[in-house]
Amino acid sequence: MPKPPAQALIEFAITLPILILIAIGIISIGYMLTAQQIITHAAKEGARIGAQTNDNAQINGTIEAIIKSFDSDLTRTKINIDPQDQNSPDRQRGNTLSVEITYEIPFQIPIFSENTLKVNAKSLARIEYE
């Protein structure tokens, strides 16, 4: 026996919000994973450039160029280079240079109180610059 049209409409009305929430969740997770990959790549490239050149401007330029290919708004990105000072005695050949990036992903699902998710990446490189 076929279902009455009203019953099918009610079932659809109950399941539609759940399906929409699942679809938004899948898209958000995909965006977060893409951001994580790009931030990790930017940290590795920044550490590599820093180990070769010992120049903070080149490190920041490399990281910003990679992140701009994903998001042109760099205000959501924080870059931390350790040791920060290029002339520091800790920034000698053989020591470790650390580049850490934090990126805030805008999160647009209104039922959650958090409006951003943070993605972090850290990369270490042995300084080869003389």
KEKE-3310 file (N, C-alpha, C; in steps of 0.2 Angstrom, whole numbers, plus 5000, padded with zeros to 4 digits):
npx = (5004:5003:5011:5003:5003:5005:5012:5024:5029:5030:5040:5051:5053:5057:5069:5077:5084:5094:5101:5106:5114:5124:5129:5135:5144:5153:5158:5164:5174:5182:5187:5194:5204:5211:5216:5224:5234:5240:5245:5254:5263:5267:5274:5284:5291:5295:5303:5313:5318:5322:5333:5342:5344:5344:5336:5323:5313:5313:5308:5295:5290:5289:5281:5269:5266:5263:5252:5243:5239:5229:5221:5217:5217:5227:5226:5221:5232:5245:5263:5277:5293:5307:5323:5319:5327:5338:5351:5354:5364:5360:5356:5365:5375:5371:5362:5345:5331:5315:5299:5283:5266:5250:5233:5217:5202:5188:5172:5156:5144:5129:5124:5135:5145:5158:5167:5178:5190:5206:5220:5236:5253:5270:5287:5304:5320:5337:5350:5359:5365:5379)
npy = (4994:5011:5026:5039:5056:5066:5060:5057:5069:5074:5066:5069:5082:5080:5074:5082:5093:5086:5080:5091:5097:5087:5088:5101:5099:5089:5097:5107:5100:5096:5108:5112:5102:5104:5117:5113:5106:5115:5125:5117:5114:5127:5130:5121:5125:5138:5136:5129:5139:5148:5141:5141:5154:5163:5174:5184:5191:5185:5172:5175:5181:5169:5161:5169:5170:5157:5155:5165:5159:5151:5159:5175:5184:5188:5192:5182:5174:5169:5170:5163:5164:5156:5155:5173:5184:5188:5190:5183:5173:5161:5158:5151:5142:5125:5125:5124:5130:5136:5136:5142:5141:5148:5147:5154:5147:5153:5149:5145:5139:5142:5136:5133:5139:5144:5154:5152:5140:5134:5130:5123:5122:5117:5118:5112:5116:5113:5125:5130:5141:5152)
npz = (5000:4995:5003:5010:5003:5012:5023:5018:5015:5028:5033:5025:5029:5042:5040:5031:5038:5045:5035:5028:5038:5039:5027:5027:5037:5031:5021:5029:5036:5025:5021:5032:5033:5021:5024:5034:5027:5019:5028:5035:5024:5021:5033:5033:5021:5025:5036:5029:5020:5029:5035:5025:5022:5033:5034:5040:5033:5021:5025:5030:5019:5010:5017:5017:5004:5000:5009:5004:4992:4996:5005:5004:5014:5026:5039:5048:5051:5060:5063:5070:5073:5079:5085:5086:5083:5070:5072:5083:5095:5095:5083:5074:5063:5062:5073:5078:5069:5072:5065:5067:5063:5065:5060:5059:5055:5048:5054:5050:5055:5063:5074:5083:5096:5094:5083:5075:5070:5075:5067:5068:5064:5064:5061:5060:5057:5053:5054:5041:5036:5033)
capx = (5000:5007:5011:4999:5007:5007:5017:5031:5031:5033:5046:5056:5054:5061:5076:5081:5089:5099:5105:5109:5119:5129:5133:5139:5150:5158:5162:5169:5180:5186:5190:5199:5210:5215:5220:5230:5239:5243:5248:5260:5267:5270:5279:5290:5295:5297:5309:5319:5321:5326:5339:5347:5346:5344:5332:5316:5309:5311:5304:5288:5287:5288:5275:5263:5265:5259:5245:5239:5236:5223:5217:5221:5216:5232:5225:5220:5238:5251:5269:5281:5300:5311:5324:5316:5332:5342:5358:5355:5369:5356:5354:5371:5375:5370:5357:5338:5326:5308:5294:5276:5260:5243:5228:5211:5197:5181:5167:5150:5138:5127:5122:5140:5147:5164:5166:5184:5194:5213:5225:5243:5259:5276:5292:5310:5326:5344:5352:5365:5368:5385)
capy = (5000:5017:5030:5045:5061:5070:5056:5057:5076:5075:5062:5073:5088:5078:5071:5087:5097:5082:5079:5098:5097:5082:5090:5106:5096:5086:5103:5111:5095:5096:5115:5111:5097:5108:5122:5110:5104:5121:5128:5113:5115:5134:5130:5117:5129:5144:5133:5127:5145:5151:5137:5142:5162:5167:5181:5184:5194:5179:5167:5178:5181:5163:5158:5173:5168:5150:5155:5169:5155:5148:5164:5182:5188:5186:5194:5176:5170:5171:5167:5163:5161:5155:5162:5178:5189:5186:5191:5180:5168:5154:5157:5150:5135:5119:5125:5123:5136:5134:5141:5139:5145:5147:5150:5154:5146:5155:5144:5148:5136:5146:5133:5132:5146:5146:5156:5150:5135:5135:5125:5124:5118:5118:5114:5113:5115:5114:5131:5129:5147:5154)
capz = (5000:4995:5008:5009:5002:5018:5027:5014:5016:5035:5034:5021:5033:5047:5038:5028:5042:5047:5029:5027:5043:5037:5021:5030:5041:5027:5018:5034:5037:5019:5021:5038:5031:5016:5027:5038:5022:5016:5033:5036:5019:5022:5039:5031:5017:5029:5040:5024:5018:5035:5037:5020:5021:5039:5033:5042:5028:5016:5028:5030:5012:5008:5020:5015:4997:5000:5012:4999:4987:4999:5008:5003:5021:5030:5046:5052:5051:5065:5061:5075:5071:5085:5088:5082:5081:5065:5074:5089:5095:5094:5075:5071:5059:5066:5078:5075:5068:5072:5062:5069:5060:5068:5056:5061:5050:5049:5055:5049:5057:5068:5081:5087:5099:5092:5076:5072:5072:5074:5064:5069:5060:5067:5057:5063:5052:5055:5051:5036:5033:5036)
cpx = (5004:5006:5006:5004:5010:5012:5024:5033:5034:5039:5052:5058:5058:5068:5080:5086:5095:5104:5109:5115:5125:5133:5137:5145:5155:5162:5167:5175:5185:5190:5196:5205:5214:5219:5225:5236:5243:5247:5255:5265:5271:5275:5285:5295:5298:5304:5315:5322:5325:5333:5344:5349:5347:5341:5325:5311:5308:5307:5297:5286:5285:5281:5269:5261:5261:5252:5240:5236:5230:5218:5220:5221:5221:5232:5223:5226:5243:5257:5274:5288:5304:5318:5322:5322:5337:5349:5359:5361:5366:5355:5361:5370:5375:5365:5350:5334:5319:5303:5287:5271:5254:5238:5221:5206:5191:5176:5160:5144:5135:5125:5128:5142:5153:5164:5172:5186:5201:5216:5232:5247:5265:5282:5299:5315:5332:5347:5359:5368:5374:5386)
cpy = (5006:5022:5036:5051:5065:5067:5057:5064:5077:5071:5066:5079:5086:5077:5077:5091:5092:5081:5086:5099:5093:5085:5096:5104:5093:5092:5106:5106:5096:5103:5115:5107:5101:5113:5119:5108:5110:5125:5124:5114:5122:5134:5127:5122:5135:5142:5132:5134:5148:5148:5139:5150:5165:5174:5180:5186:5189:5174:5169:5179:5175:5160:5162:5171:5162:5151:5160:5165:5151:5153:5170:5186:5185:5188:5188:5172:5173:5167:5168:5160:5161:5152:5167:5182:5185:5185:5187:5175:5161:5153:5156:5143:5129:5119:5124:5129:5133:5139:5138:5144:5143:5150:5149:5153:5149:5150:5146:5145:5139:5143:5131:5139:5148:5148:5155:5144:5136:5129:5127:5120:5121:5114:5116:5112:5116:5120:5129:5135:5149:5161)
cpz = (5000:5001:5006:5008:5008:5023:5024:5015:5023:5036:5031:5026:5039:5045:5034:5032:5044:5041:5027:5032:5042:5032:5023:5033:5037:5023:5023:5035:5031:5019:5026:5036:5025:5019:5031:5033:5020:5022:5035:5030:5019:5028:5037:5026:5020:5033:5035:5022:5023:5036:5031:5020:5027:5039:5035:5037:5022:5019:5028:5023:5009:5011:5018:5008:4996:5003:5007:4994:4989:5001:5007:5009:5026:5038:5051:5053:5056:5064:5067:5073:5078:5083:5083:5079:5076:5067:5081:5089:5094:5087:5072:5067:5064:5072:5074:5075:5068:5069:5064:5066:5063:5063:5059:5055:5052:5049:5055:5051:5063:5075:5085:5089:5096:5085:5072:5075:5071:5071:5065:5065:5063:5063:5060:5057:5055:5051:5047:5034:5037:5035)
residu = (MET:PRO:LYS:PRO:PRO:ALA:GLN:ALA:LEU:ILE:GLU:PHE:ALA:ILE:THR:LEU:PRO:ILE:LEU:ILE:LEU:ILE:ALA:ILE:GLY:ILE:ILE:SER:ILE:GLY:TYR:MET:LEU:THR:ALA:GLN:GLN:ILE:ILE:THR:HIS:ALA:ALA:LYS:GLU:GLY:ALA:ARG:ILE:GLY:ALA:GLN:THR:ASN:ASP:ASN:ALA:GLN:ILE:ASN:GLY:THR:ILE:GLU:ALA:ILE:ILE:LYS:SER:PHE:ASP:SER:ASP:LEU:THR:ARG:THR:LYS:ILE:ASN:ILE:ASP:PRO:GLN:ASP:GLN:ASN:SER:PRO:ASP:ARG:GLN:ARG:GLY:ASN:THR:LEU:SER:VAL:GLU:ILE:THR:TYR:GLU:ILE:PRO:PHE:GLN:ILE:PRO:ILE:PHE:SER:GLU:ASN:THR:LEU:LYS:VAL:ASN:ALA:LYS:SER:LEU:ALA:ARG:ILE:GLU:TYR:GLU)
# end
